[in-house]
Amino acid sequence: MKKRVIVADDSIECREYLCHILDKIGFETFPVENGHLALTVFKINGADLLITDMVKPIFRDQFEKCVQSFFGGRFMALKKSP
């Protein structure tokens, strides 16, 4: 069974790039544009890992709840360079 990864990023280019790489190495990916959708996707499909940037206002309010309640602390946060 493939490991499931939710990729939450407001940049479609970043989402597509990360999902393309992860798909090629055998992960099942779920690209979403904000934290609210990440929680929804997790509730429906589950996931083993969350990869996100930390700059989304929609995600900030739910980040702690999402990581603690659903992902058990398994997440990777990305910071974009200017």
Secondary structure as the mmCIF struct_conf table of DSSP 4:
data_model
#
loop_
_struct_conf.conf_type_id
_struct_conf.id
_struct_conf.beg_label_comp_id
_struct_conf.beg_label_asym_id
_struct_conf.beg_label_seq_id
_struct_conf.end_label_comp_id
_struct_conf.end_label_asym_id
_struct_conf.end_label_seq_id
HELX_LH_PP_P HELX_LH_PP_P1 LYS A 2 LYS A 3
STRN STRN1 ARG A 4 ALA A 8
BEND BEND1 ASP A 10 ASP A 10
HELX_RH_AL_P HELX_RH_AL_P1 ILE A 12 LYS A 24
TURN_TY1_P TURN_TY1_P1 ILE A 25 GLY A 26
STRN STRN2 GLU A 28 VAL A 32
BEND BEND2 GLU A 33 ASN A 34
HELX_RH_AL_P HELX_RH_AL_P2 GLY A 35 ASN A 45
BEND BEND3 ASP A 48 ASP A 48
STRN STRN3 LEU A 49 ASP A 53
BEND BEND4 MET A 54 MET A 54
HELX_RH_AL_P HELX_RH_AL_P3 PRO A 57 LYS A 65
HELX_RH_PI_P HELX_RH_PI_P1 CYS A 66 PHE A 71
TURN_TY1_P TURN_TY1_P2 GLY A 72 GLY A 73
STRN STRN4 PHE A 75 LEU A 78
#
